């Protein structure tokens, strides 16, 4: 045996090892499966590998328990999923129009149609941009196109589940509408407003223009102010009618943000990083703001081209997309912990998070499917 090989074997026998998985962008090294010690000889090493594989398979089986998988067919999924109690909503193109479908959050049960949108006068097609829901209500933004391929207008619509949607705001939003119970937070060009759906149809103004893109969670509401490239987030207590805090102006565009009932906000902020010859890369970071730390802090996620974000019950989930790639990655974690992958190397069309579940729609070979798993066990 060569001296170098003999020296390597001695060093392997002397140093116990642990089977670990490395996610450089998600924080420091985190062992995921505890392996056997490598003591001496090939047999011990083989036992360690077998034990690690058995542990990984057991963990995988535990996380799959109770998971829901529903095929959605080959239609063009436009928006969703949106968790709505025992249902999961998504929007799908149907001819020149769009349809919003409700699928039971279980492996059985028939899918039903909530509403159908058809092109209006002067339009050749209509589509759903963003979709949000609660157990009682849903809201979505819609835009139509004309013969020349230009947008004919957009709006935000909302309704209780089972009712026909009505216009809540004459402007659509690029962000998911905020829906909580029977309330919908909407407003893009008419200021931020909160509408209580149902027979009374009460509307409360949260803030005048240029306030836009409001969210609601529990007794707290939030909205954006400032310019598109220097925005800030305002958080307000609806019961006491007092402002809880406002964030500093962000040095970049807010791609998306979400609000938790205790006033915590998580936001994805995109900035342009100059490159040689006049080019620039879009780098997006995820930041979290709280009442105690309104200046915010960056979460341990690598800078990428785009992040969609959700926060609920102390968990943060993100959908990460890299520029020039069709595939997406869904990660979940806690603000002070590590993030781990739930979905990797798939074409992820959208996702949602509630207090107990994580849902996403992915596509393979043109066929879409809905997945719902436990948020705690993911």
C-alpha positions in Angstrom: 0.0 0.0 0.0 1.2 3.5 -0.8 2.3 5.6 2.2 -0.2 8.3 1.4 -3.1 5.8 1.3 -1.9 4.2 4.6 -1.8 7.7 6.2 -5.4 8.5 5.0 -6.8 5.3 6.4 -5.2 6.0 9.8 -6.7 9.5 9.9 -10.2 8.1 8.9 -10.0 5.5 11.7 -9.0 8.0 14.3 -11.7 10.7 13.6 -15.4 9.9 14.3 -17.7 11.3 11.6 -21.3 12.3 11.4 -23.5 12.1 8.3 -24.5 15.7 7.7 -26.2 17.7 5.0 -24.9 21.1 4.0 -27.0 24.1 2.9 -24.4 26.9 2.6 -26.9 29.6 1.9 -29.3 28.7 4.7 -26.9 29.0 7.6 -24.2 27.0 9.3 -23.8 23.2 9.0 -26.8 21.4 10.4 -26.7 17.6 10.9 -29.9 16.1 9.6 -29.4 12.4 10.3 -27.2 11.2 13.0 -25.0 8.4 11.7 -22.9 5.7 13.4 -19.4 6.4 14.5 -16.7 5.3 12.0 -14.4 3.3 14.3 -12.2 1.0 12.2 -12.6 -1.3 9.2 -15.0 -1.3 6.3 -17.7 -3.1 8.3 -18.2 -0.3 10.8 -18.3 2.3 8.0 -20.9 0.3 6.2 -23.0 0.0 9.3 -22.8 3.8 9.7 -24.0 4.4 6.2 -26.8 1.9 6.6 -28.0 3.5 9.8 -27.9 7.0 8.2 -30.0 5.8 5.2 -32.5 4.1 7.5 -32.9 7.2 9.5 -33.4 9.4 6.4 -36.0 7.0 5.1 -37.9 7.0 8.4 -37.8 10.8 8.6 -39.1 11.0 5.0 -41.9 8.6 5.7 -42.9 10.6 8.8 -43.0 13.9 6.9 -45.2 12.3 4.1 -47.8 11.0 6.6 -51.0 12.9 6.0 -49.8 14.6 2.9 -52.3 15.4 0.1 -51.6 15.0 -3.6 -54.2 16.1 -6.1 -53.7 16.1 -9.9 -54.9 19.4 -11.5 -54.6 18.3 -15.2 -52.8 20.1 -18.0 -54.6 23.4 -17.8 -52.8 26.7 -17.5 -52.7 27.5 -13.7 -52.7 31.3 -13.3 -52.7 31.8 -9.6 -52.8 29.9 -6.3 -52.9 27.8 -4.3 -54.8 29.7 -1.6 -55.6 27.7 1.6 -59.2 28.3 2.6 -60.1 26.1 5.5 -61.0 22.6 4.1 -60.5 23.9 0.6 -57.6 24.9 -1.6 -58.3 27.5 -4.3 -56.5 28.1 -7.5 -57.2 30.0 -10.8 -56.9 28.3 -14.1 -57.3 29.5 -17.7 -60.4 28.2 -19.5 -60.6 29.3 -23.1 -60.4 33.1 -23.3 -61.6 33.4 -19.7 -60.5 32.2 -16.2 -62.1 30.0 -13.6 -61.5 29.8 -9.9 -61.7 26.2 -8.6 -62.0 24.8 -5.1 -60.3 21.5 -4.3 -60.8 19.7 -1.0 -57.7 19.6 1.1 -57.8 15.8 1.2 -57.0 13.0 -1.1 -60.7 12.5 -1.9 -63.6 14.7 -2.7 -64.8 16.4 -5.9 -63.5 19.7 -7.2 -66.0 22.5 -7.7 -66.1 25.8 -9.5 -66.4 29.0 -7.4 -66.6 31.5 -10.2 -66.0 32.0 -13.9 -64.6 35.2 -15.4 -65.3 35.9 -19.1 -63.9 38.7 -21.2 -65.8 42.0 -21.1 -66.5 44.5 -23.9 -63.4 45.2 -26.0 -61.5 42.3 -24.4 -60.3 39.1 -26.0 -59.1 37.4 -22.9 -59.0 37.8 -19.1 -56.7 36.4 -16.5 -56.2 36.2 -12.7 -53.0 37.6 -11.4 -53.0 37.0 -7.6 -55.3 35.0 -5.3 -55.8 35.1 -1.6 -58.3 33.3 0.7 -59.4 32.5 4.2 -61.8 29.8 5.4 -64.7 32.2 4.6 -63.7 34.5 1.8 -61.4 34.9 -1.2 -60.1 37.8 -3.3 -58.1 38.1 -6.5 -56.8 40.6 -9.0 -57.8 40.4 -12.6 -56.6 41.9 -15.9 -57.9 41.8 -19.4 -56.2 42.1 -22.8 -57.4 43.6 -26.1 -56.8 42.7 -29.7 -53.6 44.6 -29.7 -52.2 42.7 -26.7 -52.5 45.7 -24.4 -54.1 45.6 -20.9 -57.6 46.9 -20.9 -57.7 47.5 -17.2 -57.5 45.6 -14.0 -59.3 45.4 -10.7 -59.5 43.6 -7.3 -62.5 41.4 -6.7 -63.7 39.6 -3.5 -66.6 37.6 -2.1 -67.5 35.2 0.6 -66.9 31.6 -0.6 -70.0 30.6 -2.6 -71.0 34.2 -3.5 -70.4 36.0 -6.8 -67.3 38.3 -6.6 -67.7 42.1 -6.7 -65.3 44.8 -7.4 -63.4 46.0 -4.3 -60.9 48.3 -6.0 -60.6 49.5 -9.6 -56.9 48.8 -9.7 -55.3 45.4 -9.5 -52.2 44.7 -7.4 -49.1 42.7 -8.1 -49.2 41.3 -4.6 -51.5 38.7 -3.0 -54.7 40.3 -1.6 -54.9 40.3 2.2 -57.8 38.1 3.4 -58.7 37.4 7.0 -62.1 35.9 8.0 -64.7 37.8 6.1 -62.5 40.9 5.6 -60.4 41.8 2.5 -57.7 44.4 2.5 -57.5 46.0 -0.9 -56.4 49.3 -2.5 -53.8 50.1 -5.2 -54.8 53.5 -6.6 -57.6 54.6 -4.3 -55.8 54.3 -1.0 -55.7 51.4 1.5 -59.1 50.1 2.5 -60.6 47.2 4.5 -63.9 45.7 3.3 -66.1 43.5 5.4 -67.9 41.1 3.0 -71.4 40.0 3.4 -74.9 41.7 3.4 -73.7 44.9 5.2 -70.6 45.4 3.0 -68.8 47.9 5.3 -65.7 49.6 4.1 -63.1 51.3 6.3 -60.4 53.5 5.0 -57.0 52.6 6.4 -55.0 55.3 4.8 -55.4 57.7 1.8 -53.3 57.5 -1.4 -50.4 56.9 -1.9 -51.0 54.1 0.6 -51.4 50.8 -1.3 -51.3 47.1 -1.2 -52.7 46.5 2.3 -52.7 43.3 4.3 -54.7 42.3 7.4 -54.0 39.6 10.0 -56.0 39.4 13.2 -56.6 42.9 14.6 -53.6 44.4 12.7 -53.3 45.9 9.2 -50.4 47.0 7.1 -49.8 48.8 3.8 -47.0 50.3 1.7 -46.2 54.0 1.4 -43.4 55.9 -0.4 -42.2 55.4 -4.0 -41.8 52.1 -5.8 -38.0 52.2 -5.4 -38.0 53.6 -1.9 -41.0 52.1 -0.1 -41.8 51.7 3.5 -44.3 49.5 5.5 -46.8 50.9 8.0 -48.3 48.6 10.6 -51.4 49.7 12.5 -53.6 48.3 15.4 -57.2 48.3 14.2 -58.8 48.0 17.7 -56.9 50.8 19.4 -56.6 52.7 16.1 -52.9 53.5 16.7 -49.8 53.1 14.5 -47.6 50.3 15.9 -44.5 51.1 13.8 -43.3 52.0 10.4 -40.2 50.6 8.8 -37.3 52.6 7.4 -37.5 53.3 3.6 -36.1 50.3 1.8 -33.3 50.6 -0.7 -35.1 48.7 -3.3 -38.5 47.4 -4.6 -40.6 45.3 -2.3 -41.5 42.2 -4.4 -43.9 40.8 -1.8 -44.6 41.0 1.9 -46.8 39.3 4.4 -48.2 40.2 7.8 -48.6 38.1 11.0 -51.3 38.8 13.7 -48.7 40.1 16.2 -47.5 42.8 13.8 -44.5 40.9 12.4 -43.8 41.6 8.8 -41.6 39.6 6.4 -40.7 41.2 3.1 -38.6 40.4 0.0 -36.6 43.4 -1.1 -35.1 43.5 -4.6 -32.1 45.7 -5.3 -30.0 46.2 -8.5 -26.3 45.3 -8.2 -24.2 47.0 -10.9 -22.1 44.9 -13.2 -19.4 45.8 -15.8 -20.5 47.3 -19.1 -23.6 48.9 -17.8 -25.4 45.6 -16.8 -27.0 44.9 -13.4 -28.1 41.9 -11.5 -31.3 41.7 -9.4 -30.5 40.6 -5.8 -33.4 39.9 -3.5 -33.1 39.5 0.3 -35.7 38.5 2.8 -36.1 40.8 5.8 -38.2 40.6 8.9 -39.6 43.6 10.9 -41.2 43.5 14.4 -42.5 46.1 16.9 -39.3 45.6 18.9 -37.1 45.7 15.9 -38.7 48.0 13.3 -35.4 48.5 11.5 -35.5 44.9 10.5 -33.0 42.1 10.1 -32.1 39.9 7.2 -33.1 36.3 7.4 -30.4 33.6 6.6 -31.4 33.1 2.9 -29.1 33.6 0.0 -29.7 36.5 -2.4 -31.6 35.4 -5.4 -33.6 36.9 -8.3 -37.1 36.5 -6.7 -38.7 35.5 -3.4 -42.4 35.0 -2.6 -42.9 35.1 1.2 -45.4 33.9 3.8 -45.4 34.1 7.6 -47.9 32.4 9.9 -47.7 31.2 13.5 -44.0 31.9 13.9 -43.1 30.0 10.7 -41.7 31.6 7.5 -42.0 30.0 4.1 -40.5 31.2 0.9 -40.7 30.3 -2.8 -37.3 31.1 -4.3 -36.7 31.5 -8.1 -33.4 32.1 -9.8 -33.1 34.3 -12.8 -33.2 32.3 -16.1 -34.4 29.1 -14.4 -37.8 27.6 -14.6 -37.5 25.5 -11.4 -38.3 26.9 -8.0 -37.5 25.9 -4.4 -39.8 26.1 -1.4 -38.1 26.4 2.0 -39.6 26.7 5.5 -38.1 27.7 8.8 -38.4 29.9 11.9 -37.0 33.4 12.0 -34.3 32.5 14.5 -33.7 29.0 13.2 -32.6 27.3 10.0 -34.5 27.0 6.8 -34.7 23.6 5.0 -35.9 22.6 1.6 -39.4 21.2 1.1 -39.4 21.3 -2.7 -36.3 21.4 -4.9 -35.7 21.4 -8.7 -39.4 21.5 -9.7 -41.4 24.1 -11.6 -43.3 25.6 -8.7 -46.2 27.7 -9.8 -47.3 29.1 -6.4 -47.5 28.3 -2.7 -49.4 29.2 0.5 -49.0 28.8 4.3 -51.4 28.8 7.1 -51.2 27.9 10.8 -50.7 24.2 10.3 -50.2 23.5 6.5 -48.0 24.3 3.6 -49.4 24.0 0.1 -47.9 24.4 -3.4 -48.7 23.7 -7.0 -45.9 22.3 -9.2 -45.7 21.1 -12.8 -43.9 18.3 -14.6 -44.3 17.6 -18.3 -47.1 20.1 -18.5 -49.2 18.4 -15.8 -49.9 20.4 -12.6 -50.5 18.9 -9.2 -51.5 20.2 -5.8 -49.5 19.2 -2.7 -50.5 19.9 0.9 -48.3 18.9 3.8 -48.0 19.6 7.5 -46.1 22.9 8.1 -44.8 21.6 11.4 -43.4 18.4 10.0 -42.1 19.8 6.7 
